[in-house]
């Protein structure tokens, strides 16, 4: 499920290099990560805009690689290519998705 190794966006490698880390999307041994995608189960209300859902792209260790805040009613997509949050918080409030929605929103 999700992007792997050579299919991983080039920007991951740029972000990893800036952090002094291994190439994003690859384990130190050179094996690709299976990316996992999550979104909030229950949207949260944003006054004056509508309901927002958070979407997360994580590696095998559930480290957050990229994050999106989506408010469909306001046609608003906020992308976080280098999120402050590095670990999934309250994973019981998230549902795993196939990644198509995340990748579609990321391309907007």
Beta strands, then each sheet from edge to edge (+ up, - down):
strand 1: 36-40
strand 2: 44-46
strand 3: 50-58
strand 4: 64-71
strand 5: 76-80
strand 6: 94-97
sheet 1: 2+ 3- 1+ 6-
sheet 2: 2+ 3- 4+ 5-
end
